[in-house]
Amino acid sequence: MKTSKQNLNPQIEKQIYDIFYQVLGECRNKDEVKEILEALMSPVERLAIAKRLAIAVFLDKGHSYEHIKKTLKVSSASIAAVAENLQKPGLEKAIKMIKAEEWAEEWSNKISQTLSKLFK
């Protein structure tokens, strides 16, 4: 979908963003988010956003631009654009959420392995 070059009335723009964020914020699980975003966005738009988040995670973990370019099939310009936004609260929050999920999964696996050894 092409966006119009005409500027929206700022009040209308605020209202449509508020509605968009409210809808996503009220999702109960990732399946609901997926369903909504698949209905609203093209596969290319979703992939672009997913890649931006992946770039941020890779940068946070210290991966090189070359590794990120090769792995995610993105340009140096895309990586640099994400790198400029790493300190923004929203991206920091997203990375913290991902780290928390990784930590929980790691410990869940360790606990499962320990329990399975105990009950053999």
C-alpha positions as CSV (number, residue, x, y, z in Angstrom):
1,M,0.0,0.0,0.0
2,K,1.3,3.4,-0.9
3,T,1.0,6.2,1.6
4,S,-0.2,9.6,0.5
5,K,2.2,12.5,0.3
6,Q,-0.6,14.7,1.7
7,N,-0.2,15.4,5.4
8,L,-2.9,14.1,7.8
9,N,-4.6,16.4,10.2
10,P,-2.5,16.0,13.4
11,Q,-5.6,15.2,15.5
12,I,-6.7,12.5,13.1
13,E,-3.2,11.1,12.9
14,K,-3.1,10.9,16.7
15,Q,-6.4,9.2,16.9
16,I,-5.6,6.5,14.3
17,Y,-2.3,5.8,16.1
18,D,-4.1,5.6,19.4
19,I,-6.5,3.1,18.0
20,F,-3.7,1.0,16.4
21,Y,-1.7,0.9,19.7
22,Q,-4.9,0.2,21.7
23,V,-5.8,-2.8,19.5
24,L,-2.3,-4.3,19.8
25,G,-2.1,-3.5,23.5
26,E,-5.3,-5.4,24.1
27,C,-4.1,-8.6,22.5
28,R,-4.1,-11.5,24.9
29,N,-1.3,-13.5,23.2
30,K,1.1,-13.6,20.3
31,D,-1.4,-15.5,18.2
32,E,-3.8,-12.6,18.4
33,V,-1.0,-10.1,17.5
34,K,0.0,-12.3,14.6
35,E,-3.6,-12.5,13.3
36,I,-4.1,-8.8,13.4
37,L,-0.8,-7.9,11.9
38,E,-1.2,-10.4,9.1
39,A,-4.6,-8.8,8.3
40,L,-3.2,-5.3,8.4
41,M,0.3,-5.6,6.9
42,S,1.8,-7.2,3.8
43,P,4.4,-10.0,4.3
44,V,7.1,-7.6,3.2
45,E,6.1,-5.0,5.9
46,R,6.0,-7.6,8.6
47,L,9.4,-9.0,7.6
48,A,10.9,-5.5,7.6
49,I,9.8,-4.9,11.1
50,A,10.9,-8.3,12.3
51,K,14.3,-7.8,10.7
52,R,14.7,-4.4,12.5
53,L,14.0,-6.1,15.8
54,A,16.4,-8.9,15.0
55,I,19.1,-6.4,14.0
56,A,18.6,-4.7,17.4
57,V,19.0,-8.0,19.2
58,F,22.1,-8.9,17.2
59,L,23.7,-5.5,17.8
60,D,22.9,-5.8,21.6
61,K,24.7,-9.1,21.6
62,G,27.7,-7.6,20.0
63,H,27.5,-9.2,16.5
64,S,29.4,-7.4,13.7
65,Y,27.7,-5.6,10.9
66,E,29.1,-8.2,8.5
67,H,27.6,-11.1,10.5
68,I,24.2,-9.3,10.7
69,K,24.3,-8.5,6.9
70,K,25.1,-12.1,6.0
71,T,22.6,-13.7,8.4
72,L,19.6,-11.4,8.0
73,K,20.2,-10.3,4.4
74,V,20.1,-6.6,5.2
75,S,22.2,-3.6,4.2
76,S,24.7,-1.7,6.3
77,A,22.4,1.3,6.0
78,S,19.6,-0.7,7.6
79,I,21.9,-1.8,10.5
80,A,23.1,1.7,11.0
81,A,19.5,3.0,11.1
82,V,18.6,0.5,13.8
83,A,21.8,1.2,15.7
84,E,20.9,4.9,15.9
85,N,17.7,3.9,17.7
86,L,19.1,1.4,20.2
87,Q,18.9,3.9,23.0
88,K,15.2,4.7,22.5
89,P,13.0,3.4,25.3
90,G,10.8,1.3,23.1
91,L,13.7,-0.6,21.6
92,E,15.4,-1.0,24.9
93,K,12.2,-2.4,26.4
94,A,11.8,-4.8,23.5
95,I,15.4,-6.1,23.9
96,K,14.8,-6.5,27.7
97,M,11.7,-8.5,27.0
98,I,13.6,-10.8,24.6
99,K,16.4,-11.2,27.1
100,A,13.9,-12.1,29.8
101,E,12.3,-14.7,27.6
102,E,15.7,-16.2,26.7
103,W,16.7,-16.3,30.3
104,A,13.5,-18.0,31.3
105,E,13.8,-20.6,28.6
106,E,17.4,-21.3,29.5
107,W,16.5,-21.9,33.2
108,S,13.4,-23.9,32.3
109,N,15.6,-26.2,30.2
110,K,18.2,-26.5,33.0
111,I,15.5,-27.3,35.6
112,S,13.9,-29.9,33.2
113,Q,17.3,-31.6,32.7
114,T,18.0,-31.7,36.4
115,L,14.6,-33.1,37.2
116,S,14.9,-35.8,34.5
117,K,18.3,-36.8,36.0
118,L,16.8,-37.0,39.4
119,F,13.9,-39.2,38.4
120,K,15.9,-41.7,36.3
